[in-house]
Amino acid sequence: MCGDPTLRDKLLSGHSKHLSSFFPRCFSLRRLRQLHAQLFLYGLHHSTVFGSRLAHAYFELDAPRHAQQAFDQIHMKTPHSWNTMLSGYFSTHNLADLLRLYKISRARNHRPDTFSLAFGLRACVGLFLFDFGRSIHSEAIRSNLDLAEYVVVPLINMYVELGTMEDAEKVLRRVPPGIPTVWGLMMKSYVMASLDVKIFDLFHQMKELGHELDQLSAVYLVRACGNIQAAKAGCMLHAICLKKNFLEACIHLQTSLVDMYGKSGMVDSAKKMFDEMPCKDVVSWSSMVASLAQCGRAWESLHLLRDMFDQSILPNAVTLASALLACSNLGALQQGKSVHAYMVRNNVELDVVSNTALLDMYAKCGSMEVAHKVFADMPERNVFSWSAMIGGLGMHGMCSRALELFEHMKSENLAPNSVTFVAVLSACSHSGRVEEGRRYFKSMTEDYKLNPKHEHYTCMVDLLGRAGLLEEAESLIKEMPIEAGPSVWGALLGACRIHKQIDKAKQVADKLFVLEPDQRGAHVLLSNIYATAEMWDMVKNTRELMSKRDLQKTVGFSTIEVDKKVYVFDAIGRTRASLSSGTS
């Protein structure tokens, strides 16, 4: 009976169906091995279908060696069986074995398909094998599959990660319309590489080639607008996204808009966008907390952090770094300690950014010993960490220690950046170290090839002005290669007040009136200069000019921390708000 081929096929077919039903029940390697033995008993392990299913099941149980054995037993290997193995090796992070098998398939003249090419390219990225990746690209071209969506995305990613942007752009320009993901991927790579300006050229190319804006591209375009503070372009993109209904259910785009408005100084627009979001994740909350902290609305930032806890959204290291910035701006030491304690209790990993925010908070709140301990204990320091510590020392009049630390930083072969020199020049300014200030300002341009910005000129003008060297300060302003901004002229006006230079103060104030026609600060300072000199008619004229221009006085406020609670007062002593410290 067993010699009857028809009857034998029927019996095998029955066993085949019966044994297939056992695959979903193989939750352990032992059970799967037993099933494998049964398939071997009936000769079904040579089958392409069963061999591939066995290999897949072994990979799911993280047993790649057994998967390879099952694959080797297959008599007629199909593209599906090869791809099962490549996929399995990729999912179990055995990238070297993946490429070994890929080479074997090509040696046996198996024609690559989109899946095998994609897995090969991804493995090259994981193993940093650029030349192998280029050879796979060549095979994709020969197979006319290089522009297939499943191949072109990992191909561009391979060139971005291992090659050059130019290589990725060459591939991108050949992509036919209908595969929008690749443009978003390329824009993402530009943002990650801080090439935010170049992303707009890419956007123009995208439109010229007939590609429509998609959600992913919109996300990274908005982020680029935020990074370069291109608020006008960001608002236009927001309008386009509304028209295309991109915002609905796209939390990444909504969060990017919050971040863009915040970085562009449009905090009210950021808050409106944030409040309208139906669903918010920790990234959304972090963006809003950061926006408020960075734009001088520190109390609101901390209050939002409290709301975040009330909504049972646990902050991450980025959120807490922004909260520490808010504490720094308020001088709220107990609040800052509370945030620090939360980090310790909840084992929040303190990276270099978090540690830098922590030492900056302690320094600005006057706790220099703790700030120095945080700095000394940091496992990793970057240029911003050193700059924050130098700035903290200088702020508290410890100029000698600040300059010693700066020299120590250079001895560690860490090149200072423009932020470091702001800290150094500010330290010199606070302590009246004119000669050191001149020397470091010169070193900045000659030794480190850094072009001074408004912040550096402001520090130098303040340093020279406080020392009574007003003519030198004014000459420095005239020699500036960039147009002097309000902060630079404001520093000179402050020096005029200290040294009672009435005529020069009037000249400087006139420049500030042009630069900041809607601000009252220069008018008030000029009025006070006249009052000190008892020039009451000029005081009256200045005040009348303010009234004529309808320059309203901004209600000032101050903060005080008592019993772990921050109180915010307005100028006449009324309590505007309060916030308790302590986090969950």
C-alpha positions in Angstrom: 0.0 0.0 0.0 2.9 2.3 0.9 4.2 1.7 -2.6 1.2 3.4 -4.2 2.5 7.0 -5.0 -1.1 8.5 -4.9 -1.9 7.0 -1.5 1.6 8.1 -0.2 1.0 11.7 -1.4 -2.4 11.7 0.4 -0.9 10.5 3.6 1.9 13.1 3.4 -0.7 15.8 2.7 -2.7 14.7 5.8 0.5 14.8 8.0 1.4 18.1 6.5 -1.8 19.8 7.5 -1.7 18.2 10.9 1.9 19.2 11.6 1.3 22.8 10.3 -1.2 23.3 13.1 1.6 22.8 15.7 3.7 25.8 14.7 1.6 28.4 16.6 1.9 26.2 19.7 5.7 26.1 19.7 6.4 28.7 22.5 9.8 27.1 23.4 12.8 25.8 21.6 12.2 22.3 23.0 8.8 22.1 21.4 10.0 23.5 18.1 12.8 20.9 18.1 10.2 18.2 18.6 8.2 19.5 15.7 11.3 19.6 13.6 12.0 16.0 14.4 8.5 15.0 13.3 8.9 16.8 10.0 12.2 15.1 9.6 10.5 11.7 10.2 8.1 12.3 7.3 10.7 13.9 5.0 8.9 17.2 5.1 12.0 19.1 6.4 13.2 19.2 2.7 10.1 21.1 1.8 10.6 24.8 0.9 7.4 25.8 2.8 8.2 23.8 6.0 11.9 24.6 5.9 11.2 28.3 5.7 8.6 28.1 8.5 11.0 26.3 10.7 13.7 28.9 10.0 11.3 31.7 10.8 10.2 30.0 14.0 13.7 29.4 15.2 14.6 33.1 14.6 11.5 34.1 16.7 13.0 32.0 19.5 16.4 33.7 19.0 18.0 30.5 17.8 19.8 31.5 14.5 22.0 28.5 14.5 19.0 26.1 14.3 17.4 28.4 11.7 20.5 28.0 9.5 20.3 24.2 9.9 16.6 24.2 8.9 17.5 26.4 5.9 20.4 24.2 4.8 18.0 21.1 4.7 15.8 22.7 2.0 16.3 21.1 -1.4 14.8 23.8 -3.6 15.5 27.3 -2.1 13.3 30.0 -3.4 13.6 33.8 -3.0 11.1 33.6 -0.2 13.3 31.1 1.8 16.4 33.3 1.2 14.6 36.4 2.4 13.3 34.6 5.4 16.9 34.0 6.5 18.0 37.5 5.7 15.1 39.0 7.6 15.7 36.7 10.5 19.4 37.6 10.7 18.5 41.3 10.6 15.8 41.0 13.3 18.3 39.1 15.6 21.1 41.6 14.8 23.3 39.0 13.2 24.4 41.4 10.5 27.7 39.6 9.6 25.8 36.4 9.0 23.2 38.3 7.0 25.9 39.6 4.6 27.6 36.1 4.5 24.3 34.6 3.4 23.8 37.4 0.9 27.1 36.7 -0.7 26.3 33.0 -0.9 23.0 33.7 -2.6 24.8 35.9 -5.2 27.5 33.2 -5.7 24.7 30.7 -6.5 23.2 33.1 -9.1 20.1 33.8 -7.1 18.8 37.1 -8.6 18.4 39.8 -5.9 14.9 41.2 -5.3 13.9 44.4 -3.4 13.8 42.6 0.0 17.3 41.1 -0.2 18.8 44.3 -1.5 17.1 46.3 1.3 18.4 43.9 4.0 21.9 44.0 2.5 22.0 47.8 2.6 20.8 48.0 6.2 23.4 45.4 7.3 26.1 47.5 5.6 25.0 50.6 7.6 25.1 48.5 10.8 28.6 47.2 10.1 29.9 50.5 8.5 30.8 48.7 5.3 30.6 51.5 2.7 32.3 49.7 -0.2 30.0 46.7 0.2 27.0 49.0 0.2 28.2 50.6 -3.1 28.5 47.1 -4.6 24.9 46.3 -3.5 23.8 49.6 -5.1 25.5 48.5 -8.4 23.6 45.2 -8.2 20.4 47.1 -7.7 21.1 49.2 -10.8 21.8 46.0 -12.9 18.5 44.5 -11.6 16.7 47.7 -12.4 15.5 47.9 -8.8 17.6 50.8 -7.5 14.6 53.2 -7.6 12.0 50.8 -6.1 10.6 52.3 -2.9 11.7 49.4 -0.7 15.3 49.8 -1.9 15.7 53.5 -2.4 14.9 54.5 1.2 17.7 52.2 2.8 20.0 53.2 -0.2 19.7 56.9 0.6 20.1 56.2 4.3 23.2 54.2 3.6 24.8 57.1 1.8 23.7 59.5 4.5 25.2 57.4 7.3 28.3 56.1 5.6 29.0 58.1 2.5 28.3 61.7 1.7 25.3 63.9 1.3 26.2 64.4 -2.3 25.9 60.7 -3.1 22.5 60.6 -1.4 21.4 63.7 -3.4 22.4 62.0 -6.7 20.1 59.1 -5.8 17.4 61.4 -4.6 17.2 63.4 -7.9 16.5 60.2 -9.8 13.6 59.1 -7.6 10.3 59.2 -9.5 7.2 61.0 -8.0 5.1 58.9 -5.7 7.8 58.1 -3.2 7.7 61.0 -0.8 9.3 59.2 2.1 12.8 59.7 0.6 12.6 63.5 0.7 11.6 63.5 4.3 14.5 61.1 5.1 16.9 63.5 3.3 15.5 66.5 5.2 15.9 64.6 8.4 19.5 64.0 7.7 20.1 67.7 7.0 18.5 68.7 10.3 20.5 66.1 12.2 23.7 67.4 10.6 22.7 71.0 11.4 22.5 71.9 7.7 19.1 73.6 8.3 19.6 76.3 5.7 20.3 73.7 3.0 17.0 72.0 3.6 15.2 74.8 1.9 17.2 74.3 -1.3 16.1 70.6 -1.1 12.5 71.7 -0.7 12.8 73.8 -3.9 14.3 70.9 -5.8 11.5 68.7 -4.5 8.9 71.1 -5.9 10.7 71.6 -9.3 10.8 67.8 -9.8 7.0 67.6 -9.2 7.0 66.1 -5.8 4.2 67.1 -3.3 5.0 68.0 0.2 4.3 65.1 2.6 3.9 64.9 6.4 7.5 63.7 7.1 9.0 66.4 4.9 6.8 69.0 6.6 8.0 67.9 10.1 11.7 68.5 9.3 11.1 71.7 7.3 9.3 73.1 10.4 12.1 72.0 12.6 14.6 73.7 10.4 12.6 76.9 10.6 12.8 76.7 14.3 16.5 76.0 14.4 17.3 79.1 12.3 14.5 81.1 13.8 12.8 81.6 10.4 9.4 82.5 11.9 7.9 83.8 8.6 8.7 80.6 6.7 7.5 78.6 9.7 4.1 80.4 9.7 3.7 79.8 5.9 4.4 76.1 6.4 1.9 76.0 9.2 -0.7 77.4 6.8 0.2 74.8 4.1 -0.1 72.0 6.7 -3.5 73.2 7.7 -4.6 73.3 4.1 -3.4 69.8 3.5 -4.9 68.4 6.7 -1.5 67.2 7.9 -1.9 68.3 11.5 -4.8 66.0 12.3 -3.4 63.0 14.3 0.2 63.9 13.5 1.6 64.6 16.9 5.2 64.9 15.6 4.2 67.8 13.3 2.2 69.5 16.0 5.1 69.2 18.4 7.5 70.5 15.7 5.3 73.6 15.3 5.3 74.2 19.1 9.1 74.0 19.1 9.4 76.2 16.0 7.3 79.0 17.5 9.1 78.7 20.8 12.6 79.0 19.3 11.4 81.9 17.1 10.3 83.8 20.2 6.6 83.5 19.4 5.8 81.9 22.8 2.1 82.8 22.7 1.7 81.1 19.4 3.6 78.1 20.7 1.3 78.0 23.8 -1.8 78.3 21.6 -0.6 75.4 19.4 0.2 73.3 22.5 -3.2 74.0 24.1 -5.0 72.9 20.9 -3.2 69.6 20.7 -5.7 66.8 21.5 -3.0 64.4 22.5 0.4 65.3 24.1 3.3 63.1 24.8 6.4 63.8 26.8 8.2 65.4 23.8 5.3 67.9 23.4 5.3 68.9 27.0 9.1 69.2 27.0 9.0 71.5 23.9 6.6 73.8 25.7 8.5 73.8 29.0 11.7 74.6 27.1 10.0 77.4 25.0 8.8 79.2 28.1 12.1 78.8 30.0 14.2 80.0 27.0 12.0 83.0 26.4 12.2 84.4 30.0 8.9 83.1 31.2 10.5 80.9 33.8 7.6 80.9 36.3 5.2 79.7 33.6 7.7 77.0 32.6 7.8 75.6 36.2 4.0 75.8 36.5 3.7 73.8 33.3 6.0 71.2 34.7 3.7 70.9 37.7 0.7 70.5 35.3 2.7 67.8 33.5 3.0 65.8 36.8 -0.8 66.4 37.4 -1.5 64.8 34.0 0.7 61.8 35.0 3.2 62.5 32.2 6.7 61.8 33.6 9.4 64.2 32.5 12.5 63.0 30.8 16.1 64.4 31.0 15.3 67.1 28.3 12.3 68.4 30.3 14.2 68.5 33.5 17.1 70.3 31.9 14.6 73.0 30.8 13.2 73.1 34.3 16.7 73.7 35.7 17.1 76.6 33.2 13.8 78.1 34.5 15.1 77.8 38.1 18.4 79.5 37.0 16.4 82.4 35.6 14.3 82.8 38.7 17.2 82.2 41.1 15.0 79.6 42.7 17.6 77.4 44.4 15.2 75.2 46.4 13.1 74.6 43.2 16.3 73.6 41.5 17.3 71.3 44.3 13.9 69.7 44.1 14.4 69.0 40.4 17.8 67.6 41.1 16.4 65.4 43.9 13.8 64.1 41.5 16.5 63.1 39.0 18.4 61.2 41.6 15.3 59.4 43.1 14.1 58.3 39.7 17.5 57.3 38.3 17.2 59.8 35.5 20.4 59.4 33.4 22.4 62.6 33.7 24.1 63.1 30.3 26.4 66.0 29.6 23.5 68.3 28.7 21.6 67.6 32.0 24.8 67.9 34.1 25.6 71.2 32.4 22.1 72.6 33.1 22.5 71.4 36.7 25.8 73.1 37.4 24.6 76.3 35.6 21.5 76.3 37.9 23.6 76.0 41.1 26.1 78.7 39.8 23.4 81.2 38.9 21.6 80.6 42.2 24.8 81.4 44.1 25.7 77.9 45.2 29.2 77.8 43.7 30.5 74.9 45.9 27.8 72.6 44.7 28.2 73.8 41.1 31.9 73.0 41.3 31.2 69.5 42.7 28.7 68.8 39.9 31.4 70.0 37.4 34.1 67.9 39.0 31.9 64.8 39.1 30.8 65.0 35.5 32.0 61.8 33.7 32.0 63.8 30.4 32.4 67.5 29.8 32.0 69.4 26.6 32.8 73.0 25.7 29.5 74.2 27.1 30.1 72.5 30.5 33.4 74.4 30.8 31.8 77.6 29.6 29.0 77.4 32.1 31.5 76.9 35.0 33.7 79.7 33.8 30.7 82.0 33.5 29.5 81.0 37.0 32.8 81.9 38.5 33.0 85.2 36.7 29.5 86.1 37.6 30.4 85.9 41.3 33.5 88.0 41.0 35.9 85.0 41.0 37.7 86.2 37.9 41.1 84.7 38.7 39.5 81.3 39.2 37.5 81.7 36.0 40.6 82.5 34.0 42.5 79.7 35.5 39.8 77.3 34.5 39.8 78.7 31.0 43.6 78.0 30.8 43.0 74.5 32.2 40.3 73.9 29.5 42.8 74.8 26.8 45.4 72.5 28.4 42.9 69.7 27.9 43.0 70.3 24.1 39.4 71.5 24.1 39.0 74.5 21.8 36.9 77.3 23.2 33.9 78.5 21.2 32.1 81.8 21.0 30.1 80.9 24.2 33.3 80.3 26.1 34.6 83.7 25.2 31.4 85.4 26.3 32.0 83.8 29.7 35.6 84.9 29.8 35.0 88.5 28.7 32.1 88.8 31.0 34.3 87.6 33.9 36.9 90.3 33.0 34.1 92.9 32.8 32.7 92.0 36.2 36.2 92.4 37.8 37.5 95.3 35.8 40.3 93.2 34.2 40.9 95.5 31.2 44.3 94.1 30.1 43.1 90.5 30.3 39.9 91.4 28.4 41.8 93.0 25.6 44.2 90.1 25.4 41.4 87.4 25.3 39.4 89.5 22.8 42.4 89.6 20.5 43.1 85.9 21.0 39.6 85.0 20.1 40.0 86.3 16.5 43.7 85.7 16.0 44.3 82.3 17.7 40.8 80.7 17.3 39.5 82.4 14.1 36.2 83.2 15.8 34.3 86.3 14.5 33.1 88.4 17.5 29.3 88.7 17.8 27.2 91.3 19.5 27.6 89.5 22.8 31.4 89.8 22.7 31.3 93.5 21.7 28.8 94.2 24.5 31.2 92.6 27.0 34.1 94.6 25.7 32.2 97.9 25.6 31.0 97.3 29.1 34.5 96.4 30.3 36.1 99.5 28.8 33.2 101.8 29.7 33.2 100.8 33.4 36.9 101.5 33.4 36.2 105.0 32.1 37.7 104.3 28.7 34.7 105.6 26.9 36.5 106.9 23.8 38.2 103.5 23.3 34.8 101.8 23.8 33.2 104.1 21.2 36.1 103.5 18.8 35.6 99.8 19.1 31.9 100.2 18.2 32.8 102.2 15.1 35.3 99.5 14.0 32.8 96.7 14.3 32.4 94.8 11.0 28.7 94.3 11.9 26.1 97.0 12.8 26.1 97.6 16.5 22.9 96.4 18.1 20.9 97.7 21.1 22.9 95.7 23.6 26.2 97.3 22.5 24.9 100.9 22.6 23.1 100.1 25.9 26.4 99.1 27.5 27.9 102.4 26.4 24.9 104.3 27.7 25.3 102.5 31.1 29.0 103.6 31.2 27.9 107.2 30.4 25.7 107.1 33.5 28.5 105.7 35.7 30.9 108.5 34.6 28.3 111.2 34.2 29.0 111.9 30.6 25.8 113.8 29.8 26.5 114.9 26.2 27.7 111.5 25.1 24.8 109.9 26.9 22.4 112.0 24.8 24.2 111.0 21.5 24.1 107.3 22.5 20.5 107.4 23.6 19.5 108.9 20.2 21.0 105.9 18.5 19.0 103.6 20.8 15.8 105.5 20.1 16.2 104.6 16.4 17.1 101.0 17.0 14.4 100.4 19.6 11.6 102.9 19.0 9.1 100.9 21.0 11.3 100.3 24.1 11.4 102.6 27.0 14.6 101.4 28.6 16.9 104.0 27.0 14.5 106.8 27.8 14.4 105.9 31.5 18.2 105.5 31.7 18.7 108.9 30.0 16.1 110.5 32.3 18.0 109.1 35.4 21.3 110.4 34.0 19.7 113.9 33.7 18.2 113.6 37.2 21.6 112.7 38.7 23.0 115.9 37.1 19.9 117.8 38.4 18.9 118.8 34.9 15.2 118.8 35.7 14.1 120.4 32.5 15.7 117.6 30.5 14.1 115.0 32.8 10.7 116.6 32.1 11.3 116.7 28.3 12.4 113.0 28.3 9.3 112.0 30.3 7.0 114.0 28.0 8.6 112.4 24.9 7.9 109.0 26.5 4.2 110.0 27.0 4.0 111.3 23.4 5.3 108.0 22.0 2.9 106.1 24.3 5.8 104.1 25.8 4.0 102.3 28.6 5.9 101.1 31.6 6.3 97.4 31.7 5.2 96.1 35.1 8.3 94.8 36.8 8.3 91.8 39.1 10.7 90.1 41.4 10.8 86.6 43.0 11.7 85.4 46.4 11.9 81.8 47.7 10.7 81.2 51.3 10.1 77.7 52.8 10.6 75.9 49.4 8.0 78.2 47.8 8.6 80.8 45.1 6.6 84.0 45.3 6.4 86.4 42.4 5.7 90.0 43.3 4.9 93.0 41.0 6.6 96.4 41.4 4.2 97.6 44.1 4.5 94.5 46.3 1.4 92.6 45.2 1.7 88.8 45.0 1.2 87.8 41.4 1.7 84.1 41.8 3.4 81.4 43.9 4.7 77.9 43.2 5.6 75.2 45.7 8.8 73.2 45.2 8.9 69.4 45.4 8.3 66.9 42.7 6.7 63.5 42.7 
